[in-house]
Amino acid sequence: MGKLQDKVAVITGGASGIGAATARLFVSEGAKVVLVDLNEEKGQAFEQELKALKADALFFKANITSEQEVAEIFKKTVEVFGKVDIVFNNAGIGRVHPSHELEYAEWRNTVNVDLDGVFLVAREAIREMLKIGGGTIVNTASMYGWVGSPGSAAYNAAKGGVVNLTRSLALEYAEKNIRVNALCPGFIDTPIIPEESKQALSSATPMKRLGQADEMAKAVLFLASDDSSYMTGNSLIVDGGYTAQ
């Protein structure tokens, strides 16, 4: 029996990268997964890939910055699978611009997705988890929720917000059997990183390589499963040593 046997997990940003790697690992551990992404083509293809492996999987196209669409994600999940046990709150965006050139609209969009969207998903997840007596939420923050970097003011501010949002929700719902933790990845080898940047980012990391999506998925599994049953409000930094420098 897997670590997530018969659990229902909602994964935002689930069509590629860390989200997709986590979905694969979750179904291998017995979970039913609901994939949420804006990329409908990738999402539907990934749903079919998982179903071909005899997994219970559903894809929903949704924008996590829309209260209505987030509510619909959870409504449909409960209609199909009956409950929500786990949420991997992973959808996000990132852009690099000198701060003096950053348009306010771009600042707002980054914070809207990377912080406001995380809150909206977590809020709806908690509403469902209260009905069944508990659950686990894993929010994707970043090592840049802990340290600064030039040209990423909006992203860093949002991810720092996710770290503290995670603490606040964890304290608020600890007695309700809802655990809330954060994953803080370093530089991960996913399509979001341009090929021309990979060598420099590897060199900046003490382990001299990029992390892999599968490595992040294992950390998410730890936080989502009973292996971390006495952890809440924690931010797990998985960054090849970057923030230790």
C-alpha positions in Angstrom: 0.0 0.0 0.0 1.3 3.4 -1.0 1.9 6.4 1.3 -1.0 8.2 -0.2 -3.4 5.3 -0.7 -6.9 6.5 -1.5 -6.0 10.1 -0.8 -7.3 12.8 -3.2 -4.7 15.4 -4.2 -5.2 18.7 -6.0 -2.1 19.9 -7.8 -2.0 23.4 -9.3 0.6 24.0 -12.0 0.2 20.3 -12.5 0.8 20.0 -16.2 4.6 20.3 -16.3 7.7 20.7 -14.2 7.6 20.1 -10.5 3.8 19.7 -10.5 3.8 17.0 -13.1 6.7 15.1 -11.4 4.7 15.3 -8.2 1.6 14.0 -9.8 3.5 11.0 -11.2 4.9 10.2 -7.8 1.6 10.7 -6.0 -0.3 8.3 -8.2 2.5 5.7 -7.8 1.8 6.0 -4.0 -1.9 5.4 -4.5 -3.3 8.9 -4.7 -6.1 10.2 -7.0 -4.9 13.4 -8.6 -6.6 16.5 -9.9 -4.4 18.5 -12.2 -4.9 22.2 -12.5 -3.2 24.3 -15.1 -3.8 27.1 -17.6 -2.2 25.1 -20.4 -5.1 23.0 -21.6 -3.2 21.1 -24.3 -0.5 19.9 -21.9 -3.0 19.3 -19.1 -5.2 17.0 -21.1 -2.3 15.1 -22.6 -0.9 14.5 -19.1 -4.3 13.4 -17.8 -4.4 10.8 -20.6 -0.8 9.7 -19.8 -1.7 9.1 -16.2 -4.9 7.3 -17.1 -2.9 5.0 -19.4 -1.0 4.0 -16.2 -4.4 3.0 -14.7 -4.3 6.1 -12.4 -7.3 8.1 -11.3 -6.6 11.5 -12.8 -8.6 14.6 -13.9 -7.5 17.8 -15.5 -9.2 21.2 -15.0 -8.2 24.3 -16.8 -8.4 27.1 -14.3 -6.8 30.5 -13.3 -5.9 30.4 -9.6 -6.3 34.2 -9.4 -10.0 33.8 -10.0 -12.1 33.2 -6.9 -14.9 31.7 -9.0 -12.5 29.3 -10.9 -10.7 28.2 -7.7 -14.1 27.4 -6.0 -15.1 25.4 -9.1 -11.9 23.3 -8.9 -12.8 22.1 -5.4 -16.5 21.7 -6.2 -15.7 19.5 -9.2 -13.1 17.5 -7.2 -15.6 16.7 -4.5 -18.2 15.8 -7.0 -15.9 13.3 -8.7 -13.8 12.0 -5.8 -15.8 12.9 -2.8 -13.2 14.8 -0.8 -9.9 16.7 -0.8 -7.1 15.3 1.4 -4.0 17.0 -0.1 -3.3 20.2 -2.0 0.0 21.0 -3.6 -0.3 24.7 -4.2 2.3 25.0 -6.9 1.2 27.3 -9.7 3.4 30.4 -10.1 5.2 32.7 -12.4 8.5 34.5 -12.4 10.1 37.3 -14.3 13.4 39.2 -14.0 13.5 43.0 -14.5 15.5 45.8 -13.0 13.1 47.2 -10.3 13.3 50.8 -11.7 12.0 49.4 -15.0 9.3 47.2 -13.5 5.8 48.3 -14.5 3.3 48.3 -11.6 1.0 46.1 -13.7 3.7 43.5 -13.9 4.4 43.7 -10.2 0.7 43.3 -9.5 0.4 40.3 -11.9 3.4 38.5 -10.3 2.1 39.1 -6.7 -1.4 38.2 -7.8 -0.4 34.8 -9.1 2.4 33.9 -6.7 0.8 35.1 -3.4 -2.9 35.9 -3.9 -3.5 32.8 -5.9 -1.8 30.7 -3.3 -4.1 32.2 -0.6 -7.2 31.6 -2.7 -6.3 27.9 -3.3 -5.4 27.4 0.3 -8.6 29.0 1.6 -10.8 26.8 -0.5 -8.7 23.7 0.4 -9.2 24.5 4.1 -12.9 24.9 3.7 -13.1 21.3 2.3 -10.6 19.9 4.8 -12.6 21.2 7.7 -15.5 19.1 6.5 -13.5 15.8 6.6 -11.5 16.5 9.8 -8.1 17.4 8.4 -5.7 17.4 5.5 -2.3 18.6 4.3 -1.3 21.6 2.2 2.1 22.1 0.6 2.7 25.6 -0.8 5.5 26.2 -3.3 7.5 29.2 -2.1 11.2 29.5 -3.1 14.7 29.8 -1.7 14.1 33.4 -2.7 11.5 33.6 0.0 14.5 33.6 2.3 17.2 35.5 0.4 17.2 38.3 -2.1 18.2 38.4 -5.7 18.7 41.4 -8.1 15.9 42.0 -10.6 13.3 39.8 -8.9 11.7 42.2 -6.4 8.1 41.1 -7.1 8.8 37.4 -7.2 10.9 37.6 -4.0 8.3 39.6 -2.2 5.6 37.2 -3.2 7.5 34.1 -2.2 8.5 35.7 1.1 4.8 36.3 1.6 4.1 32.6 0.9 6.6 31.6 3.6 4.8 33.7 6.2 1.3 32.8 4.9 2.3 29.2 5.4 3.3 29.9 9.0 0.1 31.8 9.7 -2.3 29.2 8.3 -0.4 26.4 10.0 -0.9 28.0 13.4 -4.5 28.9 12.7 -5.5 25.3 11.8 -3.1 23.1 13.7 -5.8 22.1 16.2 -8.1 21.3 13.2 -5.7 18.6 12.0 -4.7 20.6 8.9 -1.0 20.8 8.4 0.5 23.5 6.2 4.1 23.5 5.0 6.1 25.1 2.2 8.6 23.8 -0.3 11.4 26.2 -1.1 13.1 25.0 -4.3 16.4 26.3 -5.6 17.3 26.3 -9.3 15.4 23.4 -10.8 15.9 22.0 -14.3 12.5 22.7 -15.7 11.3 24.5 -18.9 11.1 27.8 -17.0 14.9 28.1 -17.0 16.4 29.1 -20.3 19.1 26.8 -21.6 21.6 29.7 -21.8 21.2 30.3 -18.0 21.7 26.8 -16.8 25.5 26.7 -16.6 25.7 30.0 -14.7 23.0 28.8 -12.2 24.7 25.5 -11.8 28.0 27.3 -11.0 26.3 29.5 -8.4 25.0 26.4 -6.6 27.4 24.7 -4.1 26.5 21.2 -5.5 27.3 22.6 -9.0 24.2 21.3 -10.6 20.6 22.1 -11.0 18.0 20.3 -9.0 15.6 17.9 -10.7 11.8 18.0 -10.7 11.8 14.4 -9.3 13.9 15.5 -6.4 11.3 18.2 -5.6 8.5 15.7 -5.9 10.1 13.5 -3.2 10.2 16.5 -0.9 6.6 17.3 -1.6 5.6 13.6 -0.9 7.4 13.8 2.4 5.5 17.0 3.4 2.1 15.7 2.1 2.3 12.2 3.7 2.4 11.0 7.3 6.2 10.9 7.1 6.0 14.5 8.2 3.1 14.1 10.6 4.6 16.3 13.3 5.6 19.1 11.0 3.5 22.2 10.3 4.4 25.8 9.5 7.8 24.6 8.2 9.5 25.7 5.0 11.7 23.0 3.6 14.5 24.5 1.6 15.8 22.2 -1.2 18.4 24.2 -3.0 21.7 22.3 -3.4 23.2 24.5 -0.6 22.5 27.9 -2.2 21.1 29.6 0.9 23.8 28.1 3.1 26.4 30.4 1.5 
